Amino acid sequence: MTIDEFAAEIGMTTRTVRSYQARGLLPAPKRMGRSPMYDSFHLTRMRTVLRLQHKGLPLEAIRALLEPDLVLRQFLPTGGALACALRQNPELLHAAIECVVVTRLPDGSLELRNARAVLAAGRRGAPIAHTVNVLVQAVCALQPHAESAFADVQRSAPSVPQENLAELAVEAFRIAIAAIASHDVSRTA
């Protein structure tokens, strides 16, 4: 859909759609040649935003719920420290990009994709390179299990759209890991 078609579908103006994009509530449209195009993911996302807004949540709270990494990255003291630490360790940089902990942007800068995990791992003041290294190792160790869990969720819910299914699988995996961690903590206490 073009922006005009998308705006008409959700009952907004194109200016409002662009405003939601600028605030980080709606991802940028995909490009087909020179034309920006919106798809079912954008519709689902915008309908979710509107539903949460209708229930009284402010836009900043909705943004934090839907894109916690975007919000948390603002509070991470990484920026240049992350880029510097990773560029000094090419193996770690390659591993972090390969397991999608870090993304290289078109301008060459690095973007941390898992701010929550880095915040959690670095709470005690660990150096950023060490924190990212721990995260990379954890992702590599968990990936085979995550792929298997995602396949199980996919088989059990074939009618759920792929993008929603991925969120569901991630949240189920996160809950399972938290349950295991709390069980281990209660046994040692």
Buried (B, 14 or more C-beta within 10 A) or exposed (E): BBBEEBBEBBEBEEEEBBBBBEEBBBBEBEEEEEEBBBEEBBBEBBEBBBEBBEEEBEBEEBBBEBBEBEBBBEEBEBEEEBBBBBEEBEEBBEBBBEBEBBEEEEEEEBEBBBBEBBBEBBEEEBEBBEBBBBBBEBBEEBEEEBEEBBEEBBEEEEEBEEEEBBEBBBEBBEEEEEEEEEEEEEEEE
